[in-house]
Amino acid sequence: MPPSPACAFFDVDNTLLRGASGFHLAREMYRMKFFSTRDIAWFAGQAIVYGLRGESETRIAAIRARALTTMAGRRQSEILAIGELIYERELEPRIFAGTRALIDEHLAAGDQVWLITATPHEIGDLLARKVGARGAVATVAEVVDDVYTGRLVGDLMHAERKALAVVEIAERTGVDLADCFAYGDSINDAPMLTRVGHPTTINPDRALRRLARKQDWPIVRMR
């Protein structure tokens, strides 16, 4: 690794942990009667397709719209409590040991670790705290007086927005992007990966795997 200071940027779903982290939050919300059976069946179907085919702009937009509609009127404090509840049971067992080892390696080297993810920031912040990351840049749902409004703050943290977040963090912390690392699984992580000097693909989808071979980026399989 190059001398610090440097940052290491990690995607979450299928990079830090197996599957879609937001699905496990949704399933627990269903158990607590936040969602209907139809809602959870729809989210489960999307999680299965994600596992088989990876991300797509259309699918992510559909999930975002349905989730925001479902969350409107709910209290953020309830969601934060559910996140803590599901971490040990659902999320921690799905964290790839190899990715966790990479995070620990960066932390030992004195690097800043950041999670850059389209998942809700309530989950992103929770995971960042649990793995020792400096923080998470994630998708933010608007909250007024502890109640979700059903609208986003800014854009979905996805594709080019991830790249912009990486650049902003580097500028704010005074690190050289040429010394930084990024890890992702989807072709939608490509903008983030191309911004750093040390990109690595983890469990890449077909399109990202093709790009990684073309660019001679490392391809890592985590199980």
Sequence and secondary structure as in RCSB ss.txt:
>XXXX:A:sequence
MPPSPACAFFDVDNTLLRGASGFHLAREMYRMKFFSTRDIAWFAGQAIVYGLRGESETRIAAIRARALTTMAGRR
QSEILAIGELIYERELEPRIFAGTRALIDEHLAAGDQVWLITATPHEIGDLLARKVGARGAVATVAEVVDDVYTG
RLVGDLMHAERKALAVVEIAERTGVDLADCFAYGDSINDAPMLTRVGHPTTINPDRALRRLARKQDWPIVRMR
>XXXX:A:secstr
   SS EEEE  BTTTBSS HHHHHHHHHHHTTSS HHHHHHHHHHHHHHHHH   HHHHHHHHHHHHHHHTT B
HHHHHHHHHHHIIIIIGGGB HHHHHHHHHHHHTT EEEEEEEEEHHHHHHHHHHHT SEEEEEEEEEETTEEEE
EEES  S THHHHHHHHHHHHHHT  GGG EEEESSGGGHHHHHHSSEEEEES  HHHHHHHHHHT  EE   
